[in-house]
Amino acid sequence: GWTMDREAGSRCSGRAAGGARRAVAPPTVPALEHRLNEHLRESRLIRPGATVLVAVSGGADSVVLLHLLRFALPAWRLRLIAGHFDHRMREGSADDAAWVAGLCRAWDVPLVRGSATEPLRTEDDARRARYAFLRDAARQADAEVIATAHHADDQVETVLFRILRGTGIDGLAGIPERRGNVVRPLLPFRRAEILAYADEVGLRYRIDPTNLQGGFTRNRLRLEALPLLESIVPGASRAIERLASAARADREAWDAVLERLEDEAVVAQTPETIELARPVLLGYHPGVLARLYRRILRRIGIQPGKGGTRAAVEFTISGGSGAGVEVGRGVLLERDFDRDRITRVPAPAGPGANRPVRIEEAGSGEGVAVVGGRSVAVRWGVNDSSTPEATVELPLAALRFPLEVREWRPGDRMKFRYGTKKLKKLFVERRMGREERRRAPVLAEVGGRVLWVEGIGTAAVPSPEPGHPRLQIVVRDAEHV
């Protein structure tokens, strides 16, 4: 949960709670705030007069960001709200939250505080929980953007970390300046500049002792690997930063190309389904196709891994009609003739999602089956002269009760005089699309033969002979009966 602390203190000289110095606009103007002002004008990360939620941990970076936005950019007329989230990952974290509250009161900045319900164990868990809190707090406060204090050294550490994990080209782009409503105004600036600004202005800040521990990979990269690289190749950090910049430019170029290719390939879309023109896809190089699939899958909230992307490309190039492959958790890529369809698979439905009608014995009756979300009325009788429009007639002597009118199931087969065929193959031969198949009623013996399928016909069973009892079944859309 989170709370809003609107208590404010005066902005006179002296120290804020917890030892942070209360600051007013400094008598000298450091270069950092001039450069930040120009950067914001050029990048348009924040518009003048905007409401900004500033993520404040209490560390040097976030305290400097809040100070710059609060005191160094008066012409921007920003409405600021600070957000602090306690991950509860170490002893003393509650003291950080109290310290940030004192700082915000001294600087007359409203504070939104949140806390994990139980101590978080990993950096990934902490990041997810923190951003969930920030997004919720921004909505509650009507903030247009969330500003975080990531800087150039964070960028270098991120790119190096991704290189060591075997990232693709896109991963080299590192931390984006903007992702959704999250912006990072300090990303072009180095940690040394930020610390120099804090020293010149007289800011105090909290030091997280876990940032100095060698057990975390990112800490070892910052404290050990990068200094070693700089000693071997002076300027290594700047070189990694340039690599990230080049990768971002490359990604922007790809985005421009893929936008046009996507317009050519996508022929239909719903919130859960995207249909693609396979002949168009086959005209693309596999590398282009992989990038296009990653872009398209993101439209339905899927971030595919290497395996999913590779499966999608291979399926498009060689997959047979009607086949399907999983390209992400809960997402299938399927084939309908000249279209490839990306479908989000619904969560397993409870009982009754597909509801069969059971014919227990020879006699008469009626019911309503649900097949692929379609309501189907079923009526049956023996030697019933009132049903001349019977959908199917079968000799009683050839049937083994009970029977069911139900949905098609994988493995279903029909017997013909020349042999048996899987329903899947029959659907393809009849050019029945996947949606049509899903909604086609099937009449079958329970645990046995398929006797009839809408759109396919009747299996090879003897025709009713005159004078012999026969079962007559009518299958219609419920509203038509």
TADADA-V418974 format. One record per residue. N is the residue number from 1. RES is the residue in one letter. PHI is phi in whole degrees, -180 to 180 (* if undefined). PSI is psi in radians with two decimals (* if undefined). Layout:
n = (N | N)
res = (RES | RES)
phi = (PHI | PHI)
psi = (PSI | PSI)
//
This chain:
n = (1 | 2 | 3 | 4 | 5 | 6 | 7 | 8 | 9 | 10 | 11 | 12 | 13 | 14 | 15 | 16 | 17 | 18 | 19 | 20 | 21 | 22 | 23 | 24 | 25 | 26 | 27 | 28 | 29 | 30 | 31 | 32 | 33 | 34 | 35 | 36 | 37 | 38 | 39 | 40 | 41 | 42 | 43 | 44 | 45 | 46 | 47 | 48 | 49 | 50 | 51 | 52 | 53 | 54 | 55 | 56 | 57 | 58 | 59 | 60 | 61 | 62 | 63 | 64 | 65 | 66 | 67 | 68 | 69 | 70 | 71 | 72 | 73 | 74 | 75 | 76 | 77 | 78 | 79 | 80 | 81 | 82 | 83 | 84 | 85 | 86 | 87 | 88 | 89 | 90 | 91 | 92 | 93 | 94 | 95 | 96 | 97 | 98 | 99 | 100 | 101 | 102 | 103 | 104 | 105 | 106 | 107 | 108 | 109 | 110 | 111 | 112 | 113 | 114 | 115 | 116 | 117 | 118 | 119 | 120 | 121 | 122 | 123 | 124 | 125 | 126 | 127 | 128 | 129 | 130 | 131 | 132 | 133 | 134 | 135 | 136 | 137 | 138 | 139 | 140 | 141 | 142 | 143 | 144 | 145 | 146 | 147 | 148 | 149 | 150 | 151 | 152 | 153 | 154 | 155 | 156 | 157 | 158 | 159 | 160 | 161 | 162 | 163 | 164 | 165 | 166 | 167 | 168 | 169 | 170 | 171 | 172 | 173 | 174 | 175 | 176 | 177 | 178 | 179 | 180 | 181 | 182 | 183 | 184 | 185 | 186 | 187 | 188 | 189 | 190 | 191 | 192 | 193 | 194 | 195 | 196 | 197 | 198 | 199 | 200 | 201 | 202 | 203 | 204 | 205 | 206 | 207 | 208 | 209 | 210 | 211 | 212 | 213 | 214 | 215 | 216 | 217 | 218 | 219 | 220 | 221 | 222 | 223 | 224 | 225 | 226 | 227 | 228 | 229 | 230 | 231 | 232 | 233 | 234 | 235 | 236 | 237 | 238 | 239 | 240 | 241 | 242 | 243 | 244 | 245 | 246 | 247 | 248 | 249 | 250 | 251 | 252 | 253 | 254 | 255 | 256 | 257 | 258 | 259 | 260 | 261 | 262 | 263 | 264 | 265 | 266 | 267 | 268 | 269 | 270 | 271 | 272 | 273 | 274 | 275 | 276 | 277 | 278 | 279 | 280 | 281 | 282 | 283 | 284 | 285 | 286 | 287 | 288 | 289 | 290 | 291 | 292 | 293 | 294 | 295 | 296 | 297 | 298 | 299 | 300 | 301 | 302 | 303 | 304 | 305 | 306 | 307 | 308 | 309 | 310 | 311 | 312 | 313 | 314 | 315 | 316 | 317 | 318 | 319 | 320 | 321 | 322 | 323 | 324 | 325 | 326 | 327 | 328 | 329 | 330 | 331 | 332 | 333 | 334 | 335 | 336 | 337 | 338 | 339 | 340 | 341 | 342 | 343 | 344 | 345 | 346 | 347 | 348 | 349 | 350 | 351 | 352 | 353 | 354 | 355 | 356 | 357 | 358 | 359 | 360 | 361 | 362 | 363 | 364 | 365 | 366 | 367 | 368 | 369 | 370 | 371 | 372 | 373 | 374 | 375 | 376 | 377 | 378 | 379 | 380 | 381 | 382 | 383 | 384 | 385 | 386 | 387 | 388 | 389 | 390 | 391 | 392 | 393 | 394 | 395 | 396 | 397 | 398 | 399 | 400 | 401 | 402 | 403 | 404 | 405 | 406 | 407 | 408 | 409 | 410 | 411 | 412 | 413 | 414 | 415 | 416 | 417 | 418 | 419 | 420 | 421 | 422 | 423 | 424 | 425 | 426 | 427 | 428 | 429 | 430 | 431 | 432 | 433 | 434 | 435 | 436 | 437 | 438 | 439 | 440 | 441 | 442 | 443 | 444 | 445 | 446 | 447 | 448 | 449 | 450 | 451 | 452 | 453 | 454 | 455 | 456 | 457 | 458 | 459 | 460 | 461 | 462 | 463 | 464 | 465 | 466 | 467 | 468 | 469 | 470 | 471 | 472 | 473 | 474 | 475 | 476 | 477 | 478 | 479 | 480 | 481)
res = (G | W | T | M | D | R | E | A | G | S | R | C | S | G | R | A | A | G | G | A | R | R | A | V | A | P | P | T | V | P | A | L | E | H | R | L | N | E | H | L | R | E | S | R | L | I | R | P | G | A | T | V | L | V | A | V | S | G | G | A | D | S | V | V | L | L | H | L | L | R | F | A | L | P | A | W | R | L | R | L | I | A | G | H | F | D | H | R | M | R | E | G | S | A | D | D | A | A | W | V | A | G | L | C | R | A | W | D | V | P | L | V | R | G | S | A | T | E | P | L | R | T | E | D | D | A | R | R | A | R | Y | A | F | L | R | D | A | A | R | Q | A | D | A | E | V | I | A | T | A | H | H | A | D | D | Q | V | E | T | V | L | F | R | I | L | R | G | T | G | I | D | G | L | A | G | I | P | E | R | R | G | N | V | V | R | P | L | L | P | F | R | R | A | E | I | L | A | Y | A | D | E | V | G | L | R | Y | R | I | D | P | T | N | L | Q | G | G | F | T | R | N | R | L | R | L | E | A | L | P | L | L | E | S | I | V | P | G | A | S | R | A | I | E | R | L | A | S | A | A | R | A | D | R | E | A | W | D | A | V | L | E | R | L | E | D | E | A | V | V | A | Q | T | P | E | T | I | E | L | A | R | P | V | L | L | G | Y | H | P | G | V | L | A | R | L | Y | R | R | I | L | R | R | I | G | I | Q | P | G | K | G | G | T | R | A | A | V | E | F | T | I | S | G | G | S | G | A | G | V | E | V | G | R | G | V | L | L | E | R | D | F | D | R | D | R | I | T | R | V | P | A | P | A | G | P | G | A | N | R | P | V | R | I | E | E | A | G | S | G | E | G | V | A | V | V | G | G | R | S | V | A | V | R | W | G | V | N | D | S | S | T | P | E | A | T | V | E | L | P | L | A | A | L | R | F | P | L | E | V | R | E | W | R | P | G | D | R | M | K | F | R | Y | G | T | K | K | L | K | K | L | F | V | E | R | R | M | G | R | E | E | R | R | R | A | P | V | L | A | E | V | G | G | R | V | L | W | V | E | G | I | G | T | A | A | V | P | S | P | E | P | G | H | P | R | L | Q | I | V | V | R | D | A | E | H | V)
phi = (* | -146 | -133 | -106 | -111 | -103 | -67 | -123 | -111 | -73 | -102 | -85 | -71 | 123 | -118 | -80 | -56 | 85 | 98 | -78 | -77 | -69 | -125 | -114 | -56 | -67 | -69 | -110 | -109 | -64 | -61 | -58 | -72 | -62 | -67 | -64 | -58 | -68 | -63 | -66 | -66 | -75 | -83 | 56 | -64 | -132 | -94 | -56 | 80 | -74 | -93 | -123 | -92 | -101 | -75 | -124 | -88 | 105 | -76 | -57 | -61 | -73 | -66 | -63 | -61 | -63 | -64 | -60 | -70 | -81 | -118 | -94 | -128 | -62 | -67 | -80 | 51 | -79 | -98 | -105 | -134 | -93 | -128 | -127 | -119 | -94 | -77 | 59 | -91 | -154 | -67 | 94 | -66 | -66 | -66 | -62 | -63 | -66 | -64 | -62 | -60 | -65 | -61 | -68 | -64 | -66 | -95 | 60 | -120 | -58 | -124 | -107 | -114 | -136 | -150 | -66 | -70 | -147 | -56 | -84 | -101 | -124 | -64 | -64 | -61 | -63 | -63 | -63 | -65 | -64 | -71 | -63 | -62 | -64 | -64 | -66 | -64 | -64 | -63 | -64 | -95 | 58 | -79 | -75 | -137 | -110 | -103 | -113 | -101 | -61 | -131 | -63 | -68 | -62 | -61 | -62 | -61 | -64 | -65 | -62 | -60 | -69 | -59 | -67 | -93 | 80 | -65 | -82 | -60 | -62 | -65 | -69 | -68 | 73 | -81 | -77 | -66 | -139 | -140 | 64 | -100 | -95 | -123 | -132 | -63 | -93 | -60 | -76 | -106 | -85 | -59 | -62 | -65 | -66 | -67 | -65 | -64 | -59 | -68 | -67 | -79 | 91 | -83 | -108 | -156 | -90 | -114 | -82 | -63 | -68 | -71 | -104 | -86 | -84 | -76 | -96 | -58 | -62 | -63 | -67 | -63 | -72 | -87 | -119 | -67 | -65 | -59 | -65 | -62 | -65 | -73 | -82 | -127 | -55 | 88 | -61 | -63 | -63 | -65 | -65 | -63 | -66 | -60 | -62 | -64 | -65 | -66 | -66 | -63 | -63 | -66 | -63 | -65 | -62 | -59 | -64 | -70 | -67 | -60 | -69 | -64 | -64 | -60 | -74 | -87 | -81 | -108 | -161 | -154 | -126 | -58 | -112 | -141 | -129 | -104 | -121 | -80 | -63 | -57 | -70 | -60 | -67 | -83 | -98 | -62 | -53 | -66 | -68 | -62 | -62 | -64 | -65 | -63 | -61 | -66 | -68 | -64 | -64 | -66 | -110 | 80 | -111 | -108 | -71 | -83 | -63 | -64 | -65 | -64 | -62 | -63 | -64 | -65 | -64 | -64 | -62 | -74 | -129 | -65 | -87 | -62 | 89 | -75 | -150 | -144 | -82 | -113 | -176 | -63 | 78 | -128 | -113 | -109 | -125 | -118 | -126 | 60 | -97 | -127 | -104 | -120 | -93 | -130 | -82 | -76 | -66 | -60 | -51 | -81 | -76 | -56 | 96 | -62 | -111 | -117 | -80 | -109 | -106 | -104 | -75 | -160 | -62 | 162 | -131 | 174 | -156 | -173 | -123 | -96 | -115 | -127 | 59 | 85 | -98 | -86 | -124 | -83 | -126 | -133 | -143 | -165 | -106 | 50 | -92 | -71 | -83 | -123 | -68 | -91 | -51 | -69 | -147 | -123 | -137 | -70 | -59 | -64 | -94 | -105 | -119 | -80 | -79 | -112 | -135 | -103 | -148 | -82 | -69 | -126 | -55 | 96 | -59 | -133 | -122 | -98 | -121 | -63 | -94 | 138 | -114 | -139 | -69 | -60 | -56 | -68 | -64 | -60 | -65 | -63 | -86 | 56 | -91 | -69 | -62 | -67 | -64 | -64 | -61 | -102 | -87 | -67 | -123 | -103 | -147 | -73 | -63 | 73 | -139 | -69 | -86 | -102 | -161 | -140 | -60 | 89 | -111 | 120 | -102 | -71 | -78 | -128 | -58 | -72 | -60 | -90 | -55 | 87 | -99 | -64 | -139 | -98 | -111 | -128 | -109 | -125 | -142 | -57 | -56 | -73 | -98 | -110)
psi = (3.04 | 2.78 | 2.72 | 2.22 | 1.86 | 0.06 | 2.25 | 2.59 | 3.01 | 2.74 | 0.81 | 3.05 | 2.87 | -2.82 | 2.47 | 2.96 | 2.47 | 0.07 | -0.01 | 2.36 | 2.29 | 2.37 | 2.49 | 3.11 | 2.17 | 2.69 | -0.50 | 2.71 | 1.84 | 2.68 | -0.51 | -0.76 | -0.54 | -0.80 | -0.66 | -0.73 | -0.80 | -0.68 | -0.75 | -0.62 | -0.71 | -0.72 | -0.41 | 0.59 | -0.62 | 2.36 | 2.63 | 2.43 | 0.08 | 2.72 | 2.14 | 2.20 | 2.06 | 2.12 | 2.08 | 1.95 | -0.41 | -0.16 | 3.00 | -0.79 | -0.86 | -0.57 | -0.74 | -0.74 | -0.81 | -0.71 | -0.78 | -0.83 | -0.53 | -0.70 | -0.46 | -0.15 | 1.02 | -0.53 | -0.32 | -0.32 | 0.84 | 2.48 | 1.98 | 2.48 | 2.29 | 2.56 | 2.21 | 2.27 | 2.21 | 1.94 | -0.28 | 0.61 | -0.14 | 2.80 | 2.48 | -0.08 | -0.55 | -0.54 | -0.63 | -0.74 | -0.73 | -0.66 | -0.78 | -0.67 | -0.74 | -0.71 | -0.78 | -0.62 | -0.73 | -0.59 | 0.07 | 0.80 | 2.11 | 2.53 | 2.32 | 2.17 | 2.43 | 2.84 | 2.51 | 2.52 | -0.47 | 2.74 | 2.30 | 2.58 | -0.57 | 2.84 | -0.64 | -0.76 | -0.73 | -0.76 | -0.79 | -0.77 | -0.69 | -0.81 | -0.56 | -0.76 | -0.80 | -0.72 | -0.73 | -0.75 | -0.68 | -0.71 | -0.77 | -0.58 | 0.02 | 0.63 | 2.37 | -0.65 | 2.74 | 2.11 | 2.18 | 2.85 | 0.47 | 2.46 | -3.04 | -0.62 | -0.62 | -0.68 | -0.80 | -0.80 | -0.72 | -0.82 | -0.75 | -0.74 | -0.75 | -0.64 | -0.79 | -0.39 | 0.04 | 0.70 | 2.80 | -3.09 | -0.73 | -0.60 | -0.42 | -0.29 | -0.34 | -2.56 | 2.19 | 2.60 | -0.52 | 2.32 | 1.89 | -2.19 | 0.21 | 2.18 | 2.71 | 1.46 | -0.46 | 0.13 | -0.57 | -0.14 | 2.57 | 2.73 | -0.65 | -0.68 | -0.71 | -0.76 | -0.63 | -0.68 | -0.79 | -0.69 | -0.75 | -0.70 | -0.38 | 0.53 | 2.50 | 2.77 | 2.93 | 2.58 | 2.12 | 1.97 | -0.42 | -0.36 | -0.22 | 0.00 | 2.43 | 0.00 | -0.31 | 2.40 | -0.81 | -0.66 | -0.75 | -0.62 | -0.75 | -0.76 | -0.46 | -0.96 | -0.85 | -0.76 | -0.66 | -0.76 | -0.70 | -0.59 | -0.52 | -0.82 | 1.62 | 2.33 | 0.20 | -0.70 | -0.75 | -0.63 | -0.72 | -0.67 | -0.71 | -0.65 | -0.77 | -0.71 | -0.73 | -0.68 | -0.65 | -0.72 | -0.70 | -0.74 | -0.68 | -0.68 | -0.76 | -0.72 | -0.71 | -0.72 | -0.77 | -0.51 | -0.74 | -0.75 | -0.63 | -0.73 | -0.61 | -0.62 | -0.63 | 2.13 | -0.33 | 2.65 | 2.41 | 3.03 | -0.44 | -0.13 | 2.45 | 2.18 | 2.34 | 2.51 | 1.91 | -0.71 | -0.58 | -0.77 | -0.67 | -0.27 | -0.07 | 2.56 | 2.52 | -0.63 | -0.68 | -0.72 | -0.69 | -0.80 | -0.68 | -0.74 | -0.72 | -0.72 | -0.78 | -0.72 | -0.55 | -0.42 | -0.41 | 0.40 | 0.40 | 2.29 | 1.61 | 2.54 | -3.10 | -0.68 | -0.76 | -0.72 | -0.80 | -0.72 | -0.70 | -0.77 | -0.81 | -0.64 | -0.78 | -0.70 | -0.65 | -0.14 | 2.53 | 2.77 | 2.38 | -0.32 | 2.92 | 2.76 | 2.49 | 2.18 | 0.02 | 2.91 | 2.01 | 0.27 | 2.23 | 2.53 | 2.07 | 2.89 | 2.27 | 1.51 | -1.91 | 0.31 | 2.44 | 2.31 | 2.17 | 2.13 | 2.31 | 2.10 | 2.21 | 2.68 | 2.60 | 2.23 | 2.72 | 3.12 | 2.39 | -0.09 | -0.80 | 2.05 | 1.98 | 2.85 | 2.25 | 2.31 | 1.80 | -0.58 | 2.98 | 2.27 | -2.65 | 2.72 | -3.11 | 2.83 | 3.07 | 2.10 | 2.68 | 2.10 | 1.90 | 0.60 | -0.05 | 2.27 | 2.18 | 2.11 | 2.35 | 2.25 | 2.42 | 2.75 | 2.89 | 2.17 | 0.77 | 1.87 | -0.20 | 0.00 | 1.06 | -0.31 | 0.40 | 2.35 | -0.68 | 2.47 | 2.32 | 2.46 | 2.30 | -0.62 | -0.36 | -0.03 | 2.58 | 1.90 | 2.74 | 2.80 | 2.80 | 2.50 | 2.04 | -3.03 | 2.84 | 2.47 | 2.52 | 2.37 | -0.23 | 2.41 | 2.70 | 2.49 | 2.30 | 3.02 | -0.47 | -0.01 | -2.91 | 2.69 | 2.57 | 2.52 | -0.62 | -0.77 | -0.69 | -0.70 | -0.74 | -0.75 | -0.59 | 0.01 | 0.78 | 2.14 | 2.91 | -0.66 | -0.70 | -0.69 | -0.77 | -0.52 | 0.15 | 2.10 | 2.53 | 2.30 | 2.16 | 2.72 | 2.45 | 2.05 | 0.25 | -2.43 | 2.60 | 2.21 | -0.55 | 2.55 | 2.29 | 2.31 | -0.26 | -0.86 | -2.75 | 2.47 | 3.03 | 1.61 | 2.70 | 2.47 | 2.54 | 2.28 | 2.61 | 2.34 | -0.18 | 2.52 | 2.52 | 2.60 | 2.20 | 2.26 | 2.30 | 2.23 | 2.04 | 2.79 | 2.43 | -0.68 | -0.22 | 0.05 | *)
//
